[in-house]
Amino acid sequence: MKGFLGLMRNKAKIGLLLLMVTMIGCNTLKRVDDNELLLTKNSIYADEEKIKDDNIQSLIAQKPNSSLLGYRLRLNLYNLAKENPDSSFQNWLHRKEKREKRLNRLLSQKQVNRLKESFVVKGASDFFKRIGEPPVVIDTSLTQKTVDRLKAYYNSKGYFNNSGTYSIVKGKRKKRAEVDYKISLEKPFLIDTILKNISSPELDSIYNSSVNSAFVKDGEQFDLANFNQERERLTTLFRNSGVYNFQESSINYDILRDTSQVANDQLMDVQLNIQKPRSVSDSLANNPYRIHHLKKINIYADYLIGGGTDSLKSIDYENYTIFYNDRLKYKPEALTDAIFFEKDSVYRDLDRIRTYRQITNLNTFKYPNIEFIPDTTQAQLITNIYLAPRPKYSLNLDFDVTHSNIQQVGTAFSATVITRNVFGGAETLNISARGSIGLLSDASLSDETFTSELGGDVNIIFPRIWFPINTEKIIPYYMLPQSRLLVGTNFQKNIGLDKQSFNSVLSYNWSPSNSLKHNIELMNVEFVRNVNPDNFYNVYQNTFNNLDAVADNFQDDPQYSSFFRATNNTQDPLILSIPDGANGFAQAVLNNEIPATPEQQSEVNSIEERRQRLTENNLIFASNYTFTKNSKADINDNNFYQLRVKLESAGNLLSLLEDVVPYNKNDNDQLLVFGVPFSQYFKSEVDFVKHWEVADSKVIAFRSFFGLGIPYGNSKSIPFVRSYFAGGSNDNRAWNAYELGPGRTSNINDFNEANLKIALNMEYRFPIAGDVKGALFADAGNIWNVFDNENNPDAIFSGFDSLADIALGTGFGLRYDFTYFVFRLDVGFKTYNPADEWSKRWFRGYNLRNAVFNIGINYPF
């Protein structure tokens, strides 16, 4: 890993050097002719007021070359490409009189041609042109096009008498200019009266009942966007009121005043027209729209795409007719619960959407096909729902190659067998197995050569809330309810304590809308067993060094010689033996068998408490609730926020049973279940993410996180697996994972963790060239101990004064977008390090030698 980091540092230095050469050596105006002007800036003014609205700015047809922190990198990369590579080679070849003859004598013609290609660097020139940008030279046809666009935009806002011009303002530097666009708006037109012409009496009645919700209203300024919103509103309204075949194209508006003439009052009348269906192929064409009821609902459970339905059998179940082949493989209620259409009810498009979502949520059928056929009355619908089954069984395989600071190389594999419709109710059973093996990067880390991990899970998902009480009224099926029961185990053998774990989860989740999600883990049981606790001091070397430093004061006393072993180190010939010597020495100090000072006793007590905590087995009986809200509309939405709130409680049920169940207790008066003290704590987390798109493909991303776990009752600390750490590729990137904190401590342990965490992250993301993206970031935060058994004041959060211990890391990153995922390299620098002295906290070691390199997949938040 050290070699890799060194290589990355060297590459970073080379990259910075190339960038400096590019910045110094390139001429921005290299390809701008004398009669041309390089566009440097656009400005828009409406009635002398400067417009900064991104939507209006996007109307500009010609924009300046993109820049990186004010430097036009892509333009200068483009200028690096040779304009006429062949002539450059010829000039070099004939610069000296005998050069061509010598080349022909020493090299074959084929080799000369290869030299020419190498000199020409055609591939490099093409590359620079591909990732770069040609100079944006002012084109008056495009500036006039922008003026026309701006006039059309303000027309759509009611300024029908606006006028526009542009002016080219030459800059102080040669061959550079800005373009100013000026729009004179005049007075806006207002809507005086809204008239309506609706061909269908039934639509007219529906419209009148909802007119107060209209986006187009009397007395308001004309705005075309409001008219588009009103068309969408009416289309949704009619389709959810029984008009299954309503077309948005049937809605149009007439302006009943000649807007070319300036009116004193600037008032205009608007007529709403809702016409008959236009499609000639529709059986209802040329007839007014009508409200439709659902006459019959057919479900085809074994539909084969392209196959017939005549030979299928059928049964009737609660006003539904289910068709199937040979035998019905599904419980009827499993199918009907996913259908939101009801016989004799008014058609609603919302029910169609919910039916699509819930059938997809079953994970048993392919995307369904729903067909509506009007009967002879033209007022009732026959509904056919075609369900094409997915394969009963499927197999997923995964294989990865990994590398870390522990492993030179590692391989990980997993296999999952998926069984659908296990019990006939569209349940999905996943049985998975996983394993990994890796080669240690340093033989001194362990007696073993390899690390390994083996595990497996059995996971069954029910497409409903699996609970003794009927929850359908509280959580209806359109909220996509799911119940999940998971049982899993994992065996881990590495340089650590060789953990074995068993976990079981019973959880429920549902989504009231696309943006909201609730998840309840009613039961989350985890048992963690440390197989090799005697390896503690080999793994946690910093902790061992602290203990050995105390022991150095007593190593010359013969009565304590049994705690030590000899070494080849002349400066420290004796150290504590592991595990017997280290454990025996610590117990002797705590039992006052060794005359240690109070400070030494406190240090040893802290070390022993940490050893016991990290080597003891954990039993966690927890329940938690997670609320998630995400406003992101689609994958291209760069203006959104996400809020996640999680509350977790552990051990309370077991504690309440103390008077009923005769628990055993250990020496610390802790209640034992199966010989293991159960954890008892309350934990809360708030995670908020916000993205702003400040310009084209330029995004500011912000994240804040607050987490606190409070132990009580049967616990004095939070289990290691549920505690917080700081640092790493998705946290504070100026520190490696587990390096930062707690508080202002400085790497007192190899894996630093605590029960309070604050994190704040800000990142500016921008395009560089093609699929290559860049980022500037600032990460702040730390972890602390609070309300637990930690007694080191430097690690404890004691109030607002402890906020001075918040660390700050800044840096930059490069990302390559592979469409399906983003590969990320971030370089972080310790800008403010709370572990240093007050006078040395800022910008100490702010260089590549002390930088932290992080590799990650996708964005950190």
Secondary structure by P-SEA (a helix, b strand, c coil): caaaaaaaaaaaaaaaaaaaaaaccccccccccccbbbbcbbbbbccccccccccccccccccccccccccaaaaaaaaaccccaaaaaaaaaacccaaaaaaaaaccaaaaaaaaaaaaaaaaaaaaaaaccccccccaaaaaaaaaaaaaaaaaacccccccbbbbbbccccccbbbbbbbbccbbbbbcbbbbbbccaaaaaaaaaccccccccccccccaaaaaaaaaaaaaaaaaacccccccccccccccccccccccccbbbbbbbbbcccccccccccccbbbbbbcbbbbbcccccccccccbbbbbcccbbbbbcccccccaaaaaaaccccccccccaaaaaaaaaaaaaaccccbbbbbbbbcccccccbbbbbbbbcccbbbbbbbbbbcccccccbbbbbbbbbbccccccbbbbbbbbbbbbbbbcccccccccccccccbbbbbbbcccccccccccccccccbbbbbbbbbbbbbbcccccccbbbbbbbbbbbccccbbbbbccbbbbbbbbcccccccccaaaaaaaaaaaacccccccccccccccccccccccccccaaaaaaaaaaaaaccccccaaaaaaaaaaaaaaaaaabbbbbbccbbbbbbbcccccccccbbbbbbbbbbcaaaaaaaccccccccccccccccccbbbbbbbbbbbbbbbbbbccccbbbbbbbbbbbbbbcccccccccccbbbbbccccccccccccccccccccccccccccbbbbbbbbbbbbccccbbbbcbbbbcbbbbccccccccccccccccccccbbbbbbcbbbbbcccbbbbbbbbccccccccccccccccccccccbbbbbbccccc
